[in-house]
Amino acid sequence: MAFLQWSCQDVAKWIESLGYPQYTACFTENLITGKKLIYVNCRYLPQLGITDFEHMKAISAHVRELLGVSEPLWSRSIADRPRDDMGMFLEMKSRTGKRADNLTYAHFLKNQKK
């Protein structure tokens, strides 16, 4: 999970490596770091300045692949948990502070079972 330590410039280089150099400024100007990638999806990309729908779908898919999370099913019941374990863990890791920095996936899973 080295991506959690990425700076805005690292994220921009990754976006460029995906074939979208025109969007590097969207990520750097909005201060999108590796920790903030958990929030990058088709819902928020237009707020960053990315409005081409095909590009939005592709970038969102690459982000999910990088994070190791699955796309939520449109038919998911509202009674189900809002996100898979990895997604919820990454959301916790996206926060700042010692608690988030020290959190491991194993510790997170242990706390979820309580």
C-alpha positions, 0 to 999 in steps of 0.5 A, a space after each residue: 500500500 505504498 500509494 498511501 504515501 504518495 504526494 500530489 506529484 506522485 499521483 499526477 505522475 501515476 495519472 500521466 502513466 495511465 495515459 491522461 497527462 491532460 489531467 495531472 493539473 486537476 490532481 495537483 491543484 486539488 491536492 489529491 494525495 495517495 491518501 485522498 485517492 479513496 475518494 476519487 470516483 465518477 461522482 467527484 471527478 467532475 469537481 476536479 475538472 474531469 468531465 469526459 465520461 469515458 475518461 471518468 469511468 477509466 480513471 475510476 476503474 484504475 483507482 479501484 484497481 490500485 486500491 484493491 476495492 470492488 465497484 459497488 453493485 447497483 443492486 446492493 441492498 441498503 441493509 448491506 454494509 456500505 463498503 467492503 472491508 478494504 474500502 472502509 480500511 482505506 477510508 480510515 487510512 485516508 485520515 491524518 494523525 498517528 491513529 490513522 498512520 499506525 492502523 494496519 489492515 489486520 488491526 482494522 479487521 480485528 476491531 470490525 469483529 468486535 
